[in-house]
Amino acid sequence: MFAPVARIDTVKMILAMAANRGWEVHHLDVKTAFLNGELEEEVYVVQPEGYVVKGKEQHVYKLSKALYGLKQVPKALNIRLDKSLKKLGFTKCFSEQVVYKWGARKTTVILGVYVDDLIVTGSEKKEIQAFKK
């Protein structure tokens, strides 16, 4: 499975742009990100230790949501994040698939994605603070 992540050059560019314009930079770690991805395919897991049902030891569980450790999770997370950001009005950078921009008049917010971490900067403190909530 593949999920796009920011290259170090992309992070450096976002930081350089923020420094050049005097913008604050914030780092966000989405704590439960891997538990919020929607699986596109059917995934089955063996019964975990301590939860094995007597008489049904050979049965498996079908997952309805993403779970830590699955190879599908980073891609599922990226798809969900992409949909959510676009719904909020962000546009994806054409040349760098993990950079998003939101802007209205003189206000700009730049967001870079690295799996479940985000780097956020922009021209207005109040817009950045609102996004962090």
C-alpha positions in Angstrom: 0.0 0.0 0.0 1.1 3.5 -0.6 0.3 6.8 1.1 2.0 10.0 0.0 4.2 11.7 2.5 6.0 15.1 2.5 9.6 14.9 1.4 12.2 16.7 3.5 12.6 19.3 0.7 8.9 20.0 1.0 9.1 20.5 4.8 12.1 22.8 4.3 10.2 24.9 1.7 7.2 25.3 4.0 9.5 26.4 6.9 11.5 28.7 4.6 8.3 30.3 3.3 7.0 30.8 6.9 10.3 32.3 8.0 10.5 34.6 5.1 6.9 35.9 5.8 7.2 35.9 9.6 4.5 33.3 10.0 4.2 31.0 13.0 4.6 27.3 12.4 2.7 24.6 14.2 3.3 20.8 14.3 0.2 18.6 14.9 0.3 14.9 15.7 -3.1 13.3 15.1 -3.1 10.8 18.0 -5.8 8.4 16.8 -5.3 8.9 13.1 -4.8 5.3 12.3 -8.1 4.4 13.9 -10.1 6.7 11.7 -9.4 5.4 8.3 -12.1 3.7 6.3 -11.1 0.4 4.8 -11.9 -0.1 1.1 -11.4 -3.8 1.1 -12.5 -6.6 3.4 -9.9 -7.4 6.1 -10.0 -10.3 8.5 -7.9 -10.9 11.6 -7.5 -13.8 13.9 -9.0 -13.6 17.4 -6.6 -11.8 19.7 -5.3 -13.5 22.8 -7.7 -13.2 25.7 -10.7 -12.7 23.3 -10.8 -16.2 21.7 -14.3 -17.6 21.9 -14.4 -21.2 23.1 -15.6 -23.6 20.5 -14.9 -21.0 17.7 -11.1 -20.8 17.9 -10.8 -21.1 14.1 -13.1 -18.2 13.4 -11.8 -14.8 12.4 -13.1 -11.2 12.8 -14.0 -9.0 9.9 -12.8 -5.4 10.5 -15.2 -2.6 9.9 -12.6 0.2 10.7 -8.9 0.6 10.3 -6.6 -0.9 13.0 -3.0 -0.2 13.9 -0.5 -2.4 12.1 -2.5 -2.9 8.9 -0.6 -2.1 5.8 -3.8 -0.4 4.4 -4.0 2.1 7.2 -1.7 4.9 5.9 -3.5 5.0 2.6 -7.0 4.9 4.2 -6.0 7.7 6.5 -4.7 9.8 3.6 -7.9 9.3 1.6 -10.0 10.4 4.6 -7.8 13.4 5.4 -7.8 14.5 1.7 -11.6 14.4 1.6 -11.9 16.3 4.9 -9.4 19.0 3.9 -11.1 19.5 0.5 -14.5 19.7 2.3 -13.0 22.5 4.5 -12.0 24.4 1.3 -8.4 23.4 1.1 -6.9 22.8 -2.4 -4.2 20.3 -3.0 -0.9 21.5 -4.6 -0.6 20.2 -8.2 3.1 19.3 -7.9 3.3 18.1 -4.3 0.3 15.9 -3.3 0.8 16.3 0.4 0.6 20.1 0.5 -2.7 21.9 0.8 -3.5 25.6 0.7 -6.5 27.5 2.0 -7.0 31.2 1.4 -9.6 33.9 1.5 -8.6 37.5 0.6 -5.3 38.2 2.4 -5.5 35.1 4.6 -3.5 32.0 3.7 -3.0 28.7 5.5 -0.4 26.1 4.2 -0.6 22.6 5.5 1.9 19.7 4.9 1.1 16.1 5.6 3.4 13.3 6.7 1.4 10.2 7.5 -0.3 11.3 10.8 1.7 14.5 11.4 0.8 17.9 10.0 2.9 21.1 9.7 0.7 24.2 9.6 1.6 27.8 8.9 -0.2 30.8 7.6 -0.6 34.5 7.5 -3.2 34.9 10.3 -2.7 33.6 13.8 -6.5 33.4 14.5 -7.0 31.2 11.4 -4.2 28.8 12.4 -5.5 28.7 16.0 -9.0 27.9 14.8 -7.6 25.0 12.6 -5.7 23.5 15.6 -9.0 23.1 17.5 
